[in-house]
Amino acid sequence: MNVLITGYEVSPFFKRGGLGDVMGSLPKALKKINVDCRVVVPCYVEMQEKANGKRIGEFHVHFGDKEEEIGVYKSHLPDSDCVVYFLSNRPILSHINLRGRNKKIDQFAFFSLAVVRFIAWLNSNKQWEVDLVHCNDWHTALIPLIMKNKIKPPIPTLLTIHNLSYQGFGSRKVLDLLHFKNEETKELKREISAKEIDILGEGILHATKVSTVSPNYALEIMKEEHCHKEIYTYLRKREAVFGEKDKIIGILNGIDYDAWNPAKDELLFHKFDVNNWEVGKKAVKGNLLKFFSLKPKPTFCFIGRMAVQKGIEMLIKVTKTIVQLDANLIFLGSGDPNIEKSVKRIAQKYPDNVRAEVAYNEELSHKLYAASDFILIPSHFEPCGLIQMVAMRYGTIPIAAKTGGLKDSIVNEKDGFLFEKDKLTRLRRTIKHTLSVKKDNDRYKKMVQRAMRKDFSWDKSAVLYKKLYEEMI
Ligand code: GLC
């Protein structure tokens, strides 16, 4: 079975969020169970050096009134024989940070068309025959529509939603650039303005199957009060057209156990596993707190994108409580400039207990996962969340909002703590409670061991994807 996985980022070549982690680790797990899966992403200048791809050919795409040349580069995911293709086109695909909503949707419409043409190119060059395309998020969500209309017979498409709040919303003119004829787009949804398109929405309607990244998020998004307003109608329409048997499937993400392993992590001051974590974590923590000039105290951390979704404003509101409880709090991440500013401000306000490293810093994240006692995850919604899994593998107990994949991956009071989402007093109470549990040494030890032993590898979920692919072909 030959599966082409596509999206806008792939770790370690280019990563902005959890999607990059998934794109860089799921294919390796699938290869292990005999799915020949390969990855295709745009070739941004920022990753060319790292990717070190070999040019294997080129083809042309008719986009708008131009014939664009696409160069094909081939490389592998590190430590694996999993092929990654990079599609290169200087004018359109060199940079991810194109400003302006229509520019961005035009860019990824172009990439989506390029992927469809690339499949034909692979075939005609006797390189590889694709049985199924696995699209991820809005950036590649036009592929199902292009496939349906331009390829006979179409290849089945799976669309995985990693985050419903990014939808690729913009002018419908993008369809002219793709040379859609009127009759080909008449089935597009007309509920939003006739001039607009919601790319993720169209993907939801046209993909052969749709999945998301945790079973609980799959349930939540079918309830109006939990879902993002604009996309709810598309989900409902799909349900009405395809019926119960084809409902949106939730498959929990895994994490890359080669990249995240405290027993082999070269970035740690002291490596450790579930048998010697107390010594190991103490050493790593001592080292990190010294680096930050913080006193040895219970330590909470936040790691991740500084986006509204992550509920950081709640953390800012409970910082005073954490300081009064005589504990440390370390923030690591970057994103929304306003959130970054408030995080920096709170660190300045409490210089004895709080630090803010406002940057994307992979190396520091490893150290912080290992050194912290607790990780705070007050997300307003969380399709899956990977940081709780990494933290638990490193013996750090999550305190998380009871939502999405957080609920699927944490067992309250056993290997972490869940509080009712968006409820500040609950979060505050839970923080106090966790510190009292930490004092109860035996109970705390048991929790850490349970967390560290939990299996968040891709093994189980890769089997579920394989089963789904098989059903679709
Ligand atoms: C997005 C979601 C996150 C998920 C990740 C990978 O970043 O917000 O919850 O873990 O994608 O699927």
Residues whose N, C-alpha, C, O or C-beta is under 5 A from the ligand:
A	BS01	GLC	G17 G18 L19 V22 H162 N163 V213 E382 P383 C384 G385 L386
